[in-house]
Each structure stands twice: as structure tokens, then as C-alpha cells.
Amino acid sequence: MDREEERPGTRAPIEIRLGGRTIYRGMAYFNSGLRAEGREPFIIIPKEVAEKAGIQIKGLTEAEGFTISYLGETDTYVDVRVKSGEIASKWVRAKVYVDPFKEEPFVNTTLCNMLGIKFLDWDEGIWFLEDSLPERLKGLMEELYRLARKYKRLG
């Protein structure tokens, strides 16, 4: 097992492709609070990965989260999927941003949802792919969610 995989938290193995070639295979951090206006799927990759792939930074953009940080903005889009052994999500196209201080890719909530990855335990990093659930179970989970929202509004 890779040392990165032993770290708990909202991490899962991904693959990133650019122009048909794999530019990254390893762990990524899935952030529940990283959003973009318009719900655009995006991924923040380490500077080292961007440089090896030939991705050029065209400017800086401000990103707000717990603190304000600055990311390298690019015109690049990549294909991303969750991949662990025989388990794989569909490929999803995502905009690329670059962070010189990150050691692993960072997936925003929109991309996370489009990939279909769901975390049962965010602290321990226990996850599954929504597409692997039987349709009946998906329906029950959606109904529970609707009921929970209804009761939250009433309470």
C-alpha cells in the first residue's frame, strides 16, 4: 500500500489524462467546501505535475476557502476518474488550476459529484462509487435525503 493511501481523510486514488496520456496516477484530496461559480468541475494540481505535463500558467486567480489563496490559472482541461484496482468511475472533463504548495491534486465538489464518489466516513476516507449501488438502493437513499430535508425545513 502506498504511504499516501495510509493517510486518513477525504482522499481517494485518481487518474488524470491529458491528450490521451496519463499525467498523474495517485491519491487526491476531495474537498467538501471547494466550489466554483456556475458549478464548474475543476481540479487543482501540484506545480510539479503541471510542469511535467507541459501545462502553462497564464495568470493568477484568487480562491476563497478558509483563507484566501492564489492559484495558477490555465486554459487546460483534463479527464479525471477515480481508479482503485478493478473499481473505476467514468471519465469527467475538468478545468485545471495549479498550486505550487500542494503535494497532491485537489478535487472540487462539482467534480466529486460528477465522478460519483461518495464518502461514508470523511475522517477515515471510506468511500464508494454511486454507480456501484443497485438502483433500488439509490432510490431509497434519495428518498431518505428528501425526507431529511423536509423535516429540517419543518423543524
VEXNU-408437 format. One line per 8 residues: number of its first residue (from 0); their letters; for each residue x, y, z of N, C-alpha, C. Coordinates in Angstrom, 3 decimals. Layout:
N
NUM = a = X Y Z X Y Z X Y Z ~ ...;
REM end
This chain:
155
0 = mdreeerp = 0.838 -1.191 0.000 0.000 0.000 0.000 0.879 1.250 0.000 ~ 0.520 2.197 -0.833 1.235 3.467 -0.921 1.097 4.243 0.383 ~ 2.165 4.907 0.816 2.119 5.700 2.051 0.982 6.703 2.022 ~ 0.749 7.330 0.889 -0.328 8.312 0.782 -1.674 7.667 1.090 ~ -1.869 6.409 0.664 -3.134 5.731 0.876 -3.376 5.442 2.344 ~ -2.342 5.420 3.157 -2.487 5.150 4.577 -2.978 6.367 5.343 ~ -2.882 7.559 4.754 -3.338 8.769 5.431 -4.855 8.809 5.438 ~ -5.457 9.010 6.597 -6.920 9.083 6.641 -7.410 10.403 6.061;
8 = gtrapiei = -8.687 10.470 5.833 -9.291 11.700 5.343 -9.981 11.496 4.016 ~ -10.358 12.585 3.414 -11.148 12.539 2.185 -10.245 12.397 0.969 ~ -9.568 11.285 0.911 -8.661 11.011 -0.198 -9.079 9.727 -0.901 ~ -8.826 9.704 -2.202 -9.104 8.513 -2.997 -8.151 8.522 -4.184 ~ -7.872 7.342 -4.751 -6.967 7.274 -5.896 -7.642 7.734 -7.183 ~ -6.915 8.530 -7.951 -7.440 9.037 -9.225 -6.405 8.847 -10.327 ~ -6.881 9.033 -11.537 -6.018 9.138 -12.722 -6.400 10.426 -13.434 ~ -5.390 11.090 -13.982 -5.625 12.298 -14.769 -5.006 12.077 -16.134;
16 = rlggrtiy = -5.792 12.332 -17.198 -5.302 12.215 -18.574 -5.331 13.566 -19.254 ~ -4.323 13.794 -20.064 -4.246 14.998 -20.897 -3.833 14.542 -22.282 ~ -4.689 14.815 -23.252 -4.366 14.425 -24.619 -4.131 12.938 -24.792 ~ -4.884 12.121 -24.058 -4.768 10.675 -24.200 -3.648 10.028 -23.401 ~ -2.827 10.811 -22.719 -1.764 10.204 -21.907 -1.995 10.500 -20.430 ~ -1.644 9.552 -19.598 -1.817 9.708 -18.159 -0.715 10.611 -17.614 ~ -1.123 11.697 -16.940 -0.134 12.625 -16.374 -0.046 12.490 -14.854 ~ -1.012 11.788 -14.258 -0.975 11.573 -12.816 -1.772 10.332 -12.469;
24 = rgmayfns = -1.213 9.541 -11.564 -1.904 8.379 -11.004 -1.500 8.326 -9.540 ~ -2.466 8.539 -8.659 -2.167 8.540 -7.230 -3.331 9.107 -6.443 ~ -3.057 9.468 -5.197 -4.106 9.959 -4.312 -4.444 11.420 -4.605 ~ -5.702 11.757 -4.346 -6.183 13.134 -4.463 -7.046 13.435 -3.254 ~ -7.093 14.704 -2.919 -7.904 15.179 -1.804 -9.240 15.676 -2.350 ~ -10.338 15.211 -1.767 -11.681 15.618 -2.174 -12.199 16.586 -1.124 ~ -12.509 17.817 -1.537 -12.857 18.867 -0.594 -14.347 19.149 -0.647 ~ -14.992 19.075 0.503 -16.432 19.303 0.555 -16.801 20.784 0.468;
32 = glraegre = -15.848 21.679 0.560 -16.178 23.101 0.559 -15.598 23.886 -0.590 ~ -15.002 23.230 -1.554 -14.352 23.922 -2.667 -15.300 23.951 -3.861 ~ -15.856 25.129 -4.104 -16.835 25.275 -5.181 -16.413 26.380 -6.136 ~ -17.016 26.367 -7.297 -16.807 27.441 -8.275 -18.179 27.949 -8.680 ~ -18.222 29.215 -9.054 -19.485 29.742 -9.563 -19.834 28.996 -10.838 ~ -21.108 28.727 -11.013 -21.536 28.003 -12.192 -21.313 26.511 -12.073 ~ -20.859 26.070 -10.906 -20.644 24.638 -10.640 -19.746 23.978 -11.678 ~ -18.675 24.615 -12.001 -17.728 24.054 -12.965 -16.845 23.005 -12.288;
40 = pfiiipke = -16.708 21.827 -12.913 -15.787 20.845 -12.344 -14.350 21.306 -12.569 ~ -13.566 21.300 -11.491 -12.154 21.638 -11.661 -11.299 20.844 -10.705 ~ -10.020 20.824 -11.035 -9.043 20.133 -10.218 -7.829 21.038 -10.072 ~ -7.291 21.076 -8.879 -6.063 21.827 -8.619 -4.947 20.800 -8.576 ~ -3.935 20.999 -9.403 -2.836 20.034 -9.428 -1.550 20.690 -8.926 ~ -0.648 19.880 -8.388 0.638 20.422 -7.944 1.442 20.976 -9.126 ~ 2.243 21.970 -8.854 3.069 22.610 -9.880 3.956 21.584 -10.595 ~ 4.501 20.645 -9.846 5.387 19.627 -10.428 4.657 18.798 -11.493;
48 = vaekagiq = 3.418 18.427 -11.226 2.622 17.653 -12.200 2.350 18.508 -13.436 ~ 2.000 19.770 -13.216 1.729 20.679 -14.338 2.961 20.857 -15.217 ~ 4.114 21.063 -14.600 5.348 21.258 -15.368 5.702 20.034 -16.188 ~ 5.600 18.842 -15.601 5.916 17.599 -16.325 4.969 17.378 -17.505 ~ 3.717 17.845 -17.355 2.719 17.678 -18.417 2.770 18.799 -19.445 ~ 3.572 19.836 -19.186 3.661 20.961 -20.113 2.502 21.934 -20.019 ~ 1.818 21.953 -18.877 0.685 22.861 -18.681 1.225 24.235 -18.287 ~ 0.814 25.249 -19.051 1.289 26.609 -18.841 0.317 27.406 -17.975;
56 = ikglteae = 0.871 28.172 -17.037 0.071 29.073 -16.215 -0.036 30.402 -16.955 ~ -1.282 30.909 -17.096 -1.474 32.157 -17.839 -1.703 33.356 -16.919 ~ -1.924 33.112 -15.644 -2.142 34.197 -14.698 -2.509 33.645 -13.342 ~ -2.839 34.533 -12.419 -3.240 34.133 -11.073 -4.705 34.451 -10.853 ~ -5.354 33.606 -10.061 -6.727 33.841 -9.675 -6.838 33.646 -8.175 ~ -7.718 34.405 -7.554 -7.910 34.317 -6.115 -8.937 33.241 -5.804 ~ -8.611 32.386 -4.850 -9.523 31.325 -4.425 -9.854 31.536 -2.958 ~ -11.139 31.507 -2.656 -11.554 31.675 -1.271 -11.957 30.353 -0.675;
64 = gftisylg = -11.557 30.126 0.545 -11.909 28.943 1.315 -11.819 29.365 2.765 ~ -11.103 28.586 3.560 -10.858 29.004 4.947 -9.991 30.254 4.960 ~ -9.103 30.328 3.982 -8.254 31.501 3.808 -8.232 31.834 2.326 ~ -7.751 32.991 1.986 -7.609 33.367 0.577 -6.264 32.839 0.090 ~ -6.290 32.208 -1.052 -5.042 31.738 -1.663 -5.085 32.084 -3.144 ~ -3.954 31.936 -3.784 -3.855 32.251 -5.203 -3.453 31.006 -5.971 ~ -4.154 30.776 -7.073 -3.905 29.608 -7.907 -3.457 30.052 -9.280 ~ -2.642 29.216 -9.899 -2.258 29.451 -11.281 -3.420 29.082 -12.188;
72 = etdtyvdv = -3.848 30.032 -13.002 -4.954 29.793 -13.913 -4.406 29.270 -15.238 ~ -5.113 28.319 -15.841 -4.685 27.746 -17.112 -5.872 27.710 -18.074 ~ -5.581 27.429 -19.329 -6.623 27.191 -20.329 -6.801 25.692 -20.561 ~ -6.236 24.890 -19.687 -6.176 23.442 -19.875 -7.345 22.724 -19.210 ~ -7.833 21.713 -19.908 -8.835 20.794 -19.368 -8.255 19.391 -19.435 ~ -8.547 18.593 -18.423 -8.070 17.213 -18.360 -9.257 16.293 -18.122 ~ -9.031 15.005 -18.314 -10.016 13.991 -17.973 -9.572 13.353 -16.666 ~ -10.519 13.191 -15.745 -10.232 12.669 -14.412 -11.165 11.505 -14.123;
80 = rvksgeia = -10.653 10.483 -13.440 -11.515 9.417 -12.941 -10.961 8.880 -11.632 ~ -11.850 8.310 -10.829 -11.446 7.580 -9.630 -11.075 6.193 -10.103 ~ -9.937 5.665 -9.625 -9.499 4.332 -10.074 -8.762 3.643 -8.944 ~ -9.323 2.500 -8.508 -8.700 1.687 -7.469 -8.884 0.225 -7.835 ~ -7.825 -0.419 -8.267 -7.928 -1.815 -8.692 -8.892 -1.953 -9.839 ~ -9.922 -2.796 -9.658 -10.930 -3.015 -10.694 -12.050 -1.976 -10.643 ~ -12.060 -1.155 -9.621 -13.104 -0.144 -9.448 -12.692 1.129 -10.177 ~ -13.566 1.615 -11.052 -13.259 2.851 -11.789 -14.544 3.610 -12.078;
88 = skwvrakv = -14.469 4.925 -11.935 -15.599 5.782 -12.302 -15.503 6.093 -13.789 ~ -16.482 6.819 -14.271 -16.418 7.325 -15.640 -15.388 8.457 -15.677 ~ -14.900 8.782 -16.856 -14.004 9.919 -17.037 -14.838 11.192 -17.051 ~ -14.341 12.239 -16.388 -15.022 13.532 -16.352 -14.014 14.611 -16.732 ~ -14.441 15.521 -17.593 -13.591 16.639 -18.035 -13.617 17.746 -16.983 ~ -12.425 18.259 -16.641 -12.327 19.280 -15.594 -11.283 20.326 -15.952 ~ -11.557 21.558 -15.559 -10.606 22.660 -15.744 -9.453 22.476 -14.755 ~ -8.262 22.901 -15.170 -7.065 22.752 -14.336 -6.624 24.088 -13.766;
96 = yvdpfkee = -6.338 24.070 -12.463 -5.658 25.158 -11.769 -4.400 24.558 -11.169 ~ -3.407 25.403 -10.905 -2.122 24.915 -10.398 -1.817 25.596 -9.067 ~ -1.333 24.800 -8.123 -0.924 25.324 -6.818 0.501 24.872 -6.542 ~ 1.431 25.812 -6.358 2.824 25.434 -6.130 3.070 24.805 -4.763 ~ 2.105 24.888 -3.853 2.314 24.382 -2.493 1.637 23.045 -2.220 ~ 0.771 22.607 -3.090 0.073 21.330 -2.879 0.954 20.159 -3.292 ~ 0.816 19.063 -2.553 1.571 17.849 -2.855 0.733 16.820 -3.594 ~ -0.585 17.013 -3.602 -1.477 16.084 -4.284 -2.608 16.882 -4.924;
104 = pfvnttlc = -3.250 16.330 -5.937 -4.375 17.041 -6.560 -5.507 17.274 -5.558 ~ -6.300 18.261 -5.866 -7.386 18.728 -5.017 -8.636 18.787 -5.884 ~ -9.671 18.010 -5.575 -10.875 17.883 -6.391 -12.001 18.721 -5.782 ~ -12.668 19.548 -6.603 -13.763 20.355 -6.061 -15.047 19.540 -5.967 ~ -16.048 20.108 -5.289 -17.285 19.377 -5.028 -18.021 18.993 -6.307 ~ -18.041 19.871 -7.289 -18.743 19.567 -8.539 -18.108 18.378 -9.235 ~ -16.792 18.366 -9.323 -16.106 17.225 -9.943 -16.332 15.960 -9.120 ~ -16.282 16.088 -7.815 -16.540 14.955 -6.926 -17.907 14.346 -7.232;
112 = nmlgikfl = -18.930 15.193 -7.325 -20.279 14.700 -7.610 -20.384 14.087 -9.002 ~ -19.738 14.700 -9.982 -19.789 14.171 -11.345 -19.073 12.820 -11.458 ~ -18.043 12.626 -10.652 -17.343 11.346 -10.630 -18.173 10.266 -9.942 ~ -19.124 10.688 -9.116 -20.000 9.745 -8.429 -19.380 9.136 -7.188 ~ -18.351 9.765 -6.641 -17.734 9.238 -5.428 -18.481 9.780 -4.220 ~ -18.774 8.897 -3.288 -19.479 9.265 -2.058 -18.652 8.767 -0.880 ~ -18.474 9.630 0.105 -17.724 9.256 1.297 -18.692 8.872 2.409 ~ -18.548 7.636 2.905 -19.333 7.187 4.047 -18.746 7.741 5.331;
120 = dwdegiwf = -17.433 7.848 5.370 -16.743 8.371 6.539 -15.643 9.302 6.050 ~ -15.878 10.607 6.170 -14.939 11.609 5.665 -13.635 11.577 6.448 ~ -13.682 11.269 7.731 -12.457 11.242 8.535 -11.559 10.066 8.179 ~ -12.160 8.923 7.945 -11.385 7.710 7.664 -11.172 7.465 6.171 ~ -11.829 8.242 5.334 -11.645 8.085 3.894 -12.333 6.856 3.326 ~ -13.450 6.445 3.917 -14.193 5.284 3.406 -15.165 5.795 2.343 ~ -14.996 5.298 1.123 -15.771 5.799 0.001 -16.287 4.656 -0.862 ~ -17.242 4.992 -1.720 -17.747 4.061 -2.737 -18.159 4.887 -3.940;
128 = ledslper = -18.353 4.217 -5.074 -18.848 4.887 -6.276 -20.353 4.660 -6.374 ~ -21.066 5.746 -6.565 -22.521 5.694 -6.629 -23.008 4.716 -7.697 ~ -22.299 4.634 -8.821 -22.713 3.740 -9.906 -22.648 2.267 -9.511 ~ -21.943 1.955 -8.422 -21.838 0.560 -7.998 -23.034 0.129 -7.139 ~ -23.899 1.075 -6.781 -25.068 0.748 -5.970 -26.199 0.222 -6.846 ~ -26.966 -0.732 -6.340 -28.168 -1.172 -7.069 -29.162 -0.010 -7.154 ~ -29.926 0.054 -8.243 -30.883 1.144 -8.457 -31.864 1.294 -7.297 ~ -32.314 0.183 -6.738 -33.269 0.241 -5.617 -32.654 0.953 -4.421;
136 = lkglmeel = -31.405 0.687 -4.134 -30.732 1.332 -3.006 -30.535 2.827 -3.270 ~ -30.197 3.174 -4.510 -30.071 4.600 -4.870 -31.387 5.323 -4.617 ~ -32.485 4.713 -5.032 -33.807 5.305 -4.838 -34.139 5.498 -3.366 ~ -33.815 4.504 -2.545 -34.057 4.621 -1.107 -33.216 5.733 -0.494 ~ -31.964 5.866 -0.909 -31.097 6.913 -0.382 -31.622 8.298 -0.773 ~ -32.087 8.449 -2.017 -32.647 9.728 -2.460 -33.909 10.071 -1.672 ~ -34.753 9.077 -1.398 -35.973 9.305 -0.625 -35.635 9.716 0.806 ~ -34.659 9.077 1.419 -34.225 9.458 2.766 -33.712 10.898 2.782;
144 = yrlarkyk = -32.975 11.275 1.757 -32.455 12.639 1.666 -33.611 13.642 1.575 ~ -34.595 13.350 0.728 -35.747 14.256 0.583 -36.509 14.386 1.906 ~ -36.706 13.264 2.603 -37.407 13.305 3.889 -36.616 14.107 4.918 ~ -35.315 13.925 4.953 -34.472 14.667 5.897 -34.557 16.160 5.632 ~ -34.532 16.568 4.371 -34.645 17.994 4.037 -36.017 18.543 4.433 ~ -37.055 17.751 4.204 -38.420 18.171 4.546 -38.520 18.399 6.048 ~ -38.030 17.460 6.855 -38.117 17.597 8.298 -37.220 18.703 8.831 ~ -36.131 18.952 8.174 -35.239 20.045 8.578 -35.947 21.377 8.384;
152 = rlg = -36.660 21.537 7.256 -37.409 22.778 7.000 -38.526 22.974 8.009 ~ -39.180 21.880 8.423 -40.286 21.963 9.375 -39.814 22.246 10.794 ~ -38.603 21.807 11.117 -38.079 21.919 12.490 -37.527 23.222 12.752;
REM end
